[in-house]
Amino acid sequence: MRQDGLDSRSNDDGRKGPEPKILPDEKCAVCGGKATGFNYRVVSCNACKAFFRRSVTSGKRYPCRFEGMPVRSTTAADRAQLLSICQHCRLAKCRQAGMRDEYVHNLRFGRIERKSKKLLGNGNFRNVLDPGQTNLLDLFQSFWRIYRNFSNIAQSPGVLTPGQMRKMSQLDRFEAQLTQIERPEVPAPTPGDKLSYINYIKNVLTVHVKIADKLLEFIPEFKTISAETRHYCMRFGSLEMSMARGACNRSLTIESDDDTKKLSITGKGLTTDHLKDLGMTSGLVDGMMELTQSMRGYKGDEIEWALVGGICLFNMDRDSPAFKPTYEEKTQIETIQETLLLILKIKLRHEGKPLKYLASYIEFVTKTHSFATG
């Protein structure tokens, strides 16, 4: 790095221009090779820069090749010559040196924002997205089409064989697995029998969680998340996402206040009075109904609601002491949410919709969170 007293008006070879960012003999802080500059705020080489970027954007979790071996405790910190053998240790050394996942994502978001402004109004908004965002959007759009119409989607018979799955595209495989989830049966009405309806509601919530769980399996960035954090996200996120589903169905298809069937994931919804009779407070039931009706008449399409549903699912604003994600997990999940929010913002901008619509969506997400955690 530059030493004090170095002439900032010329380079070492006498050429005029800005001072060099690093000295000619600087070493990469990760592997010890020749450094090329400050990459993600760490003096490093191009190879380590590219490796870190690929690892972060793909959300990969590498197994350690030295696990259980005597060399394990010193591999990442002290034995740079072994980093080319173990990707786990190399990634750990990148982070130990000071590289941060958010630096990669911030640069990526910045490039997309600039490209979006440049192509404003030109063609489909998808042309602005990079391949990773396009894949994420395709996944959520496919997911949402099935999720919001779940009661009308034919259930797939049987379980796919490994051979059948290999012949299918990722989206086809994803849709096939979603449609294999069983629908709960609505109990026959029996006067005074609350228990059967309570069990039914429990089964409905279980379906929502199973659908969310299947979605998470197909998101590469989520493969690094622990089972505990994943379970917590599904438990609360699926509740918030179900409210987005109700608001979406109301804004796109519901014509009558009494039409509750299209809001139910089984096609046979319970009335608000029935929910109150089962013990849910009037404030909670009426508040949730008012929230889903608040977006009625808003001209958002299914793509926008798919993105809003995803933003609800990956909400990291949890105060429960049981929710204890690691720093890396929290950053990874927030990045997925920020990506979905950015795609939504780009879509609204390209279609000439004022940003007050974005504010309405964000307000809706905030309110769903208060109901899910209240």
Protein Blocks (a to p, Z undefined) as FASTA:
>chain_A
ZZehiafkbcfkopacdddfbdfkbccfklopacfbdeehiacdfklmmmmmmmmmnopa
cddfkgoiaklmmmmmmmmmlmmmmmmlmmmmmmmnopafklmmmmmmmmmmmmmmmmgo
iajfklmpcfklmmmmmmmmmmmmmmmmmmmpccdehjddfklmmmpcfklmmmmmmmmp
ccdddddddehilklmmmmmmmmmmmmmmmmmmmmmmmmklmmpcfklmmmmmmmmmmmm
mmmmmmmmmmmmpmbfklmklmpmnlpacdfklmmmnopafklmmmmmmmmmmmgoiacd
fklmmmmmmmmmmpcbbfbfklccdfklmmmmmmmmmmmmmmmmmmmmmnopafklmmmm
mmmmmmmmmmmmZZ
